[in-house]
Amino acid sequence: MAGLTKIYKNGRGVKDITFDVCTGDIFGFLGPNGAGKTTVMKGITGLNTIQKGHVKILGYNLDSQFENAMRNVGAIIETADVYEYMSAYENLKFIARFYQNIHEEDIDNILELVNLTNYKQEKASKFSLGMKQRLALARALLPNPKLIILDEPTNGLDIEGTVQMRNLIKELAAKRKMTFFISSHLVHEVELMCNKVAIIHEGKLVNNGVSIESIKESYHSLEDFYLNQVTEGGTV
Amino acid sequence: MDSLKANIINEVRKLFLKKKTIVYLVLMAIMSFLTAFFIATIQAKLIFIAVNSFSYPLMLLAIFTNIFLPLFVFMAASDLFSGEVADRTLKLVLTMPVSRFKIYLSKIVAVSIYVILNFILIFLVSMLSAFCLKITITSITSVVVGYLADIIPALILVIFASFIAQFFRSGSTALISSIFIFIGIKALSLFNTLLNNNIFTTYLNWYSLWLPNGTNLLRGLNLLLLLLAYGIIFFTVGYYLFDKKEI
């Protein structure tokens, strides 16, 4: 992504956002509420029109080659929404119709992966928040995409759900070589889950992707690094 | 093309997974039969009342295209467009590997399929009830032509409803506004002849132009072009608004 700029009528938005997410990364996009994380997420999935800059996904320009760019992307943006009047199976079948290589057993496998096999034919309106979140993740994972974009994936989840989600992401990155781009306002979450982090503050990028390992070598924790980057003298 | 086909199937599935879609179809079938039953009773008891026997299916078509069709079209279009903005599910399809143009087109095709199904249902029920209740139909060809001809303005109405839905972020607001706009246009055309002659809502049951007695090919062609012009304008502006929509 290079020079992504999107300013809303109220003057808020993001300006000149540039960074690369490399294959195999679990890339954390860290920033406080209202910093512009979701605006960037929407910009890179085509939900928002960007005013300046361009986005390339796996070599395809998002603007001019949208279908090719999104073919290998799974995304959950803003909230983990699903079609409530559809069953878990119907929700996944909706995705499967766009891909010729997704078969019935793939749907069963993904339902098993997110522990929803027993609820396959149940309507999503009867699901708890955690179950909806897992179904939304199943939707994103079904096409076996190379890049998964998750906007605040642990929002609203309890401790157990958060740990499950975190472990699942790490497992998928390790076993299926999936690349993750995850936004979060939780420093601790990013530190535990990601291997790289970019920080956004008041619509501007503070850094464009630093390895968490290298941060830990120079700072006590990601929190210290974050405070050092966004505040003068490293204190709030 | 594959992604367009996939999304047409998805949009049709979405429409028919909602109970109200099926309920409205059943209600239309019941209403069609009851109308036939009413006509048959009148014919049996009051022979002097001139209920032209062959006109029953066409009379039903006139009621459907002027009253129920706009309602069904506005409901389906506001559900698939504004309704999905409101319940935040539009983004689920916008992040799929399918362009916005194909999404817009497939939603219109889905509503059109629903409308055509309604036409087929009313045609079948009216013919069946005419047969069961012994209402004679003298010209089946005219009835078939009438139903086929009326599909064209119905599809323009679908494009119009989709265009109107782009202005709203809630399904119910879009539905109510569409109904009021439609009634407003109809009311204005009562007082303004120029508007009445040139607005597409006047020709929702233009089948009479295609019937043997009143055929005027040149006028028919003129109206067809007028309807197509409305269709192109509403589709183009509607798609422009949909393409610029921020979720």
Chai-1 contact restraints between the chains, C-beta under 6 A:
chainA,res_idxA,chainB,res_idxB,connection_type,confidence,min_distance_angstrom,max_distance_angstrom,comment,restraint_id
A,T45,B,T95,contact,1.0,0.0,6.0,A-B,restraint_1
A,L47,B,K91,contact,1.0,0.0,6.0,A-B,restraint_2
A,L47,B,L94,contact,1.0,0.0,6.0,A-B,restraint_3
A,L47,B,I247,contact,1.0,0.0,6.0,A-B,restraint_4
A,N48,B,E246,contact,1.0,0.0,6.0,A-B,restraint_5
A,F66,B,S99,contact,1.0,0.0,6.0,A-B,restraint_6
A,E67,B,P97,contact,1.0,0.0,6.0,A-B,restraint_7
A,E67,B,S99,contact,1.0,0.0,6.0,A-B,restraint_8
A,M70,B,P97,contact,1.0,0.0,6.0,A-B,restraint_9
A,R71,B,P97,contact,1.0,0.0,6.0,A-B,restraint_10
A,A75,B,T95,contact,1.0,0.0,6.0,A-B,restraint_11
A,I77,B,K91,contact,1.0,0.0,6.0,A-B,restraint_12
A,D81,B,R88,contact,1.0,0.0,6.0,A-B,restraint_13
A,D81,B,T89,contact,1.0,0.0,6.0,A-B,restraint_14
A,Y83,B,T89,contact,1.0,0.0,6.0,A-B,restraint_15
A,Y85,B,L17,contact,1.0,0.0,6.0,A-B,restraint_16
A,M86,B,L17,contact,1.0,0.0,6.0,A-B,restraint_17
A,F94,B,N10,contact,1.0,0.0,6.0,A-B,restraint_18
A,R97,B,A6,contact,1.0,0.0,6.0,A-B,restraint_19
A,R97,B,I9,contact,1.0,0.0,6.0,A-B,restraint_20
A,R97,B,N10,contact,1.0,0.0,6.0,A-B,restraint_21
A,F98,B,S3,contact,1.0,0.0,6.0,A-B,restraint_22
A,F98,B,A6,contact,1.0,0.0,6.0,A-B,restraint_23
A,F98,B,M96,contact,1.0,0.0,6.0,A-B,restraint_24
A,F98,B,P97,contact,1.0,0.0,6.0,A-B,restraint_25
